[in-house]
Amino acid sequence: MTYLEKSSHFSYMQTGVYNTQETYGWDKQQPQHSKRIDFATPFEAPPKVITWLQSLDMDSCENWRIKVYPSDIDAKGFTIHADACLNTVLYSTGITWLAYPADQPGVASGTFNTHDVRPPPHPQADNWGVFRFPTAFSTTPKVIMAIDSFDYCHHKNLRLHLSMPSVTSTDMTWRLQSWADSTMYSSGASFFAWT
């Protein structure tokens, strides 16, 4: 799990949590869930929005596949998505979202995925890459990261570790790992950085 204390330093930010049970109930296993989220206070322009997994309830009879993401972002809100593709059985998932002004100085956000460094059909336990910030920070930023997607074989236990071995004012190194006999086809995460 990851968290960020929302102090007055982050007064420009809006956050929330959506659970698919709010609109579909746990007993309706459909592969794609979405809902329009309205901001408590509209932004002056379309903001940046990131999302990550907060909770999961999936059946072990099929492979575990999930991806959460935002779309249709405007100044008043956005659409939040939870997609479980192919034959994955998703009972419910919780999604945390974070929105901030796109022109906010001293912050950056984004996503990264094992797809960035290797083809998805080939399982690999240890994956890492470098994300370069769009604009260099004046000092080394603080960073929070959280998982927003994965694709695993259900025949073995699901093991997933997200870490950040290093961060500088210009970039950060990310790492997504599984271990033992877990089979990771892919995984991904979202991040928010600030000074």
matplotlib code that plots the C-alpha trace (Angstrom):
import matplotlib.pyplot as plt

x = [0.0, 1.0, -0.2, 0.4, -0.6, -2.7, -1.4, -1.9, 1.1, -1.1, -4.1, -4.1, -4.8, -8.1, -8.3, -10.9, -11.7, -14.1, -15.1, -16.8, -19.4, -20.8, -22.2, -22.2, -22.2, -19.8, -22.0, -21.9, -18.6, -18.2, -14.8, -15.0, -16.1, -16.3, -17.8, -17.8, -16.1, -17.0, -14.5, -15.7, -14.4, -13.8, -10.3, -9.6, -8.4, -8.2, -5.9, -3.5, -5.1, -3.4, -5.1, -3.9, -5.3, -6.7, -8.4, -9.1, -11.4, -10.7, -11.4, -8.5, -10.1, -8.6, -5.5, -5.4, -5.5, -6.4, -5.7, -7.0, -6.8, -8.5, -9.9, -12.1, -10.4, -11.9, -12.0, -15.1, -14.2, -13.1, -14.1, -12.4, -11.9, -11.1, -10.6, -10.2, -9.5, -10.1, -11.5, -10.4, -13.2, -13.3, -15.8, -14.7, -11.8, -11.2, -9.3, -7.7, -7.4, -5.4, -5.9, -3.8, -3.5, -1.6, 0.5, 1.3, 5.0, 7.4, 5.4, 5.3, 3.3, 3.1, 3.0, 5.4, 5.0, 7.1, 5.9, 8.2, 11.3, 10.2, 7.4, 4.3, 4.1, 7.4, 7.2, 10.1, 10.6, 12.8, 12.1, 13.4, 13.6, 14.3, 11.6, 12.9, 10.9, 9.4, 11.1, 14.1, 13.4, 15.5, 16.3, 15.7, 11.9, 9.9, 8.0, 5.1, 4.3, 1.5, 0.5, -2.1, -2.0, -0.8, -1.2, -0.3, -0.8, -3.4, -1.7, 0.9, 0.8, 0.6, 3.7, 4.5, 7.0, 7.3, 10.3, 12.4, 16.1, 17.1, 15.8, 17.5, 16.3, 16.1, 14.9, 14.0, 14.7, 11.7, 11.6, 8.8, 9.5, 7.9, 9.7, 9.6, 7.3, 5.0, 4.5, 4.4, 3.4, 3.3, 2.7, 2.6, 2.4, 1.6, 3.7, 3.5, 6.7, 7.0, 9.5]
y = [0.0, 3.6, 6.8, 10.6, 12.8, 15.6, 18.7, 22.3, 21.9, 19.9, 22.2, 22.2, 18.5, 16.5, 12.8, 10.1, 6.4, 4.5, 0.9, -1.1, -2.3, 1.2, 0.7, -3.0, -5.1, -7.9, -10.6, -9.2, -10.2, -8.0, -7.4, -3.7, -1.2, 2.6, 5.6, 9.3, 11.1, 14.7, 16.9, 18.5, 21.8, 22.2, 23.0, 25.9, 23.6, 19.8, 18.5, 15.6, 12.5, 9.3, 6.1, 3.0, -0.2, 0.1, -3.3, -6.4, -9.4, -11.8, -15.5, -17.9, -20.1, -17.9, -15.7, -12.5, -9.4, -5.9, -2.4, 0.8, 4.2, 7.6, 8.9, 11.8, 14.2, 17.7, 20.6, 19.2, 15.5, 12.3, 8.7, 6.1, 2.5, -1.0, -3.4, -7.2, -8.6, -12.0, -14.6, -13.0, -13.0, -9.7, -9.5, -6.0, -3.6, -0.3, 2.5, 5.5, 8.6, 11.8, 15.0, 18.2, 21.2, 20.3, 23.5, 23.0, 23.8, 21.4, 18.2, 15.4, 12.2, 9.3, 5.6, 2.9, -0.8, -3.9, -3.5, -0.5, -2.8, -6.2, -7.9, -8.9, -12.5, -13.4, -13.8, -12.3, -12.1, -9.0, -5.9, -2.4, 0.8, 4.5, 7.2, 10.6, 13.5, 15.9, 18.8, 18.5, 19.3, 21.9, 19.2, 15.5, 15.0, 12.9, 10.1, 7.8, 4.9, 2.4, -0.6, 0.1, -3.1, -6.7, -9.9, -13.1, -16.9, -18.2, -21.6, -20.2, -17.6, -14.0, -12.2, -8.6, -6.1, -2.5, -0.4, 2.6, 1.9, 5.5, 8.9, 12.1, 15.6, 14.4, 10.7, 7.7, 4.0, 1.7, -2.0, -4.5, -8.0, -11.4, -14.4, -18.1, -19.8, -16.8, -16.1, -12.4, -11.6, -7.9, -5.3, -1.5, 1.4, 5.1, 7.7, 11.2, 13.3, 16.6, 19.0]
z = [0.0, -0.4, 1.0, 0.9, 3.8, 2.3, 4.2, 3.2, 1.0, -1.4, -1.3, -5.1, -5.2, -5.2, -4.3, -3.9, -4.0, -6.3, -5.9, -8.7, -6.2, -6.1, -9.6, -10.3, -7.1, -6.4, -8.0, -11.5, -13.0, -16.1, -17.7, -17.9, -15.3, -15.6, -13.9, -14.3, -11.4, -10.8, -9.0, -5.7, -7.1, -10.9, -12.1, -14.3, -17.0, -17.5, -14.7, -14.6, -13.1, -12.0, -10.6, -8.8, -7.2, -3.7, -3.3, -5.3, -5.3, -8.2, -8.8, -8.9, -11.7, -14.5, -14.9, -13.0, -15.2, -14.2, -15.4, -13.8, -15.6, -16.3, -19.5, -20.9, -18.4, -18.4, -15.9, -14.2, -13.9, -15.7, -16.3, -14.1, -15.5, -14.2, -17.0, -16.5, -20.0, -21.6, -19.2, -15.9, -13.3, -11.4, -8.5, -7.4, -7.2, -5.4, -7.2, -5.6, -7.8, -7.6, -9.6, -9.7, -12.1, -15.2, -14.9, -11.2, -10.7, -8.9, -9.5, -12.1, -12.6, -15.0, -15.5, -16.3, -17.2, -17.9, -21.5, -21.7, -21.4, -22.7, -24.8, -22.8, -23.9, -22.3, -18.4, -16.5, -12.8, -12.5, -14.6, -14.3, -16.3, -16.1, -16.2, -17.2, -15.8, -18.4, -16.7, -14.3, -10.6, -8.8, -6.1, -5.7, -5.5, -3.1, -5.0, -4.3, -6.5, -6.6, -8.8, -11.4, -13.5, -13.7, -15.7, -13.9, -14.4, -11.8, -11.5, -9.1, -6.3, -7.3, -5.9, -6.9, -5.5, -6.6, -5.7, -6.7, -6.4, -7.1, -7.9, -9.0, -10.1, -13.7, -13.5, -11.4, -11.7, -11.1, -10.5, -10.7, -9.4, -8.8, -7.2, -6.5, -9.1, -9.9, -13.6, -14.3, -17.9, -17.1, -14.4, -14.2, -11.8, -11.5, -9.7, -8.3, -7.6, -5.9, -4.2]

ax = plt.figure().add_subplot(projection="3d")
ax.plot(x, y, z, "-o")
ax.set_aspect("equal")
plt.show()
